[in-house]
Amino acid sequence: MFGNDVDFLLSVHRTHAAELRAEAAAQRLARSVPRRSGRTWLGRRQPTRRAGDDRR
């Protein structure tokens, strides 16, 4: 269908390589950011609040 168009194949290769680099960078960033935990600055766990807890 396309034949052996060198410029087309090179552009596809560069696009795919750029997508792979962007995906790797996003994964690297996700690993470097610490996950949020249920702890406050005092180090204690906060109980999870539910809709019915407001009545107490």
N, C-alpha and C positions, 0 to 999 in steps of 0.2 A: 504494500500500500504506500509506504513512505519511501521505500528504497534505502539507499545508504547515504542519506544526507548527513554529512559530518557535522555541520553547524547545528542541526536539529538534535543529533545524538549528544553532542557536547552540551547543549543547553539543558537537555533532560538530565544528564549526569550531574551538572552543576546544581540544578534545582534540587535533585534528590540529595546530593551531598549537603546542601545548605539546610534542608529539612532535617537530616540526621544530626547535623551539628546543633541546630536549634533545640531539637528534642533532647539531646544529651545535656545541653546547657540547662534546660528546664529541670531535668532530673537531678543534675548536680546541685542546682539551687534549692530544690525541694529537700534534698538530703542535708544541706548545710543549715537550713532554718530549723531551730529547735521546735519540737512538737509542743503544742499547748497541753498542759496537764490540768487536772482538777485541783491544783494546789495554789494557795495564795502566797503572798510574800512571807508569811509566817511559816510556811511549810506544812500547813494542815490541809487536809482534804476538805473541800466544801461539799456538803450534802447536795445531792441533785434536788432541785425544786420541782414540784409538780403543781398542777393547776389547783388542786384542793388544799395546798399548804397555806394559802392566804388566810384561811378561816381561823387558824389557831391563834 
